[in-house]
Amino acid sequence: MEERITALETQVAALIARVTPTPPASDTPPVPEGTFWALDGLQERLPPDGTGAVLYVGTVRVADQRYDWQYGRTVDDLLTSDWTELAATMSALAHPVRLRLLREILGGRQGTGELAEIEDLGTTGQLHHHLRQLTAAGWLRSTGRGRYALPAERVVPLLAILAAAGR
């Protein structure tokens, strides 16, 4: 019995060693205080027994417009939600022409006439098809007379998705 307990203790110690982060080597500089200020603020607001949360935040100035935004959800909420409901929103971004349109519109080219002048976007019919797809998914809003804009509440989320996709 004693041998079995010793063997179990050895296995538990090995498992703990595998999941315990290794402290940085002495020649590795420590992370400067304040580096993870957003993460530190999020952790202060979470219950200690929770599974965590995801937060994205941004302050953006583009084409003489300023967008400030923050949004967060708990991990439990994200993992229990129906991800399939997001398919249309995500698939609207899964086309190079639509991503180009979003970038151009965010940059200030908001009229269909201006957008139609851009090479490699296809025919006028294709342009309108892509604009409809983006509008239906909530990435664009018609501002009237053939003009489009990104809703303010979508600017930082779009840039956060692009940052995450490029990582």
C-alpha positions in Angstrom: 0.0 0.0 0.0 2.8 2.4 0.9 4.5 1.8 -2.5 1.2 2.6 -4.3 0.8 5.9 -2.4 4.4 6.8 -3.2 3.8 6.1 -6.9 0.6 8.2 -6.8 2.4 11.1 -5.1 5.1 10.9 -7.8 2.5 11.0 -10.6 0.7 13.9 -9.0 3.9 15.9 -8.6 4.7 15.2 -12.2 1.3 16.5 -13.3 1.6 19.6 -11.2 5.0 20.3 -12.7 3.5 20.0 -16.2 0.7 22.5 -15.6 2.6 25.0 -13.4 4.1 27.8 -15.4 7.9 27.8 -15.3 9.2 31.1 -13.9 11.2 33.1 -16.5 14.9 32.5 -16.7 17.1 34.9 -14.7 18.4 36.5 -17.9 14.8 37.2 -19.2 13.7 40.7 -18.2 10.4 40.8 -16.3 7.3 42.2 -17.9 7.1 45.9 -17.0 4.4 46.9 -14.7 1.4 48.2 -16.5 2.0 46.2 -19.7 -1.3 44.3 -19.2 -3.3 47.2 -17.9 -6.5 46.2 -19.7 -6.1 42.6 -18.6 -5.4 43.7 -15.1 -8.6 45.8 -15.0 -10.7 42.9 -16.4 -9.3 40.5 -13.9 -10.2 42.9 -11.0 -13.9 42.9 -12.1 -14.3 39.1 -12.5 -15.5 36.8 -9.7 -12.5 34.6 -8.6 -14.5 31.4 -9.2 -15.5 32.2 -12.8 -14.0 30.8 -16.0 -12.9 34.2 -17.2 -14.0 36.8 -19.8 -13.1 38.2 -23.2 -12.8 41.9 -23.6 -12.1 44.1 -26.6 -11.6 47.8 -26.5 -10.4 50.4 -28.9 -10.1 54.0 -29.6 -9.9 54.7 -33.3 -9.6 57.9 -35.4 -10.3 57.3 -39.1 -11.3 59.8 -41.8 -11.9 62.6 -39.2 -14.2 60.3 -37.2 -13.4 59.0 -33.7 -14.7 55.7 -32.4 -14.4 54.6 -28.7 -15.7 51.2 -27.9 -15.4 48.4 -25.4 -17.3 45.2 -25.1 -16.9 42.1 -23.0 -18.5 38.7 -22.4 -17.9 36.0 -19.9 -16.4 32.7 -21.2 -19.4 30.8 -19.8 -21.7 33.0 -21.9 -19.6 32.6 -25.0 -19.3 28.9 -24.7 -23.0 28.3 -24.1 -24.2 30.6 -26.9 -25.2 29.2 -30.3 -22.2 30.0 -32.5 -24.1 29.0 -35.6 -26.2 32.2 -35.3 -23.0 34.1 -36.1 -22.4 32.4 -39.5 -24.0 35.0 -41.7 -22.2 37.8 -39.9 -18.8 36.1 -40.2 -19.3 34.8 -43.7 -20.0 38.4 -44.9 -16.4 39.2 -44.1 -15.1 36.1 -45.9 -14.6 37.7 -49.3 -11.7 39.8 -50.4 -13.9 42.4 -52.2 -16.1 42.9 -49.1 -13.1 43.4 -46.9 -11.7 45.9 -49.5 -15.1 47.7 -49.5 -15.1 48.0 -45.7 -11.6 49.4 -45.7 -12.5 51.9 -48.4 -15.7 53.0 -46.8 -14.1 53.3 -43.4 -11.4 55.4 -45.1 -13.9 57.9 -46.5 -15.0 56.5 -49.9 -18.6 56.1 -49.1 -20.5 56.6 -52.3 -21.3 53.8 -54.8 -19.9 56.1 -57.6 -16.6 56.4 -55.8 -16.5 52.7 -54.9 -17.3 51.7 -58.5 -14.1 53.5 -59.7 -11.9 51.2 -57.7 -10.2 48.5 -59.9 -10.7 44.8 -59.1 -14.1 45.2 -57.4 -16.0 43.8 -60.4 -19.1 45.0 -62.2 -21.6 47.5 -60.7 -24.0 44.6 -60.2 -21.3 42.7 -58.2 -20.5 45.8 -56.2 -24.2 46.2 -55.2 -24.4 42.5 -54.3 -21.4 42.8 -52.0 -22.8 46.0 -50.4 -26.2 44.2 -49.8 -24.4 41.3 -48.2 -22.4 43.6 -45.8 -25.6 45.6 -45.0 -27.6 42.5 -44.3 -24.9 41.3 -41.9 -24.8 44.6 -40.1 -21.3 45.6 -41.2 -22.6 48.5 -43.3 -25.5 50.9 -43.0 -27.0 52.9 -45.9 -26.9 56.6 -45.2 -29.0 57.4 -48.3 -28.4 58.3 -51.9 -26.1 55.5 -52.6 -23.8 56.2 -49.6 -22.7 53.7 -47.0 -21.0 53.9 -43.6 -19.8 51.4 -41.0 -22.1 51.7 -37.9 -20.0 53.2 -35.1 -20.6 50.1 -32.9 -19.0 47.9 -35.7 -15.7 49.8 -36.3 -13.7 48.5 -33.3 -15.1 45.0 -33.5 -14.1 44.8 -37.2 -10.6 46.0 -36.4 -10.4 43.5 -33.5 -11.4 40.6 -35.9 -8.8 41.7 -38.4 -6.1 42.0 -35.7 -7.0 38.5 -34.4 -7.1 37.0 -37.9 -3.6 38.4 -38.6 -2.0 37.0 -35.5 
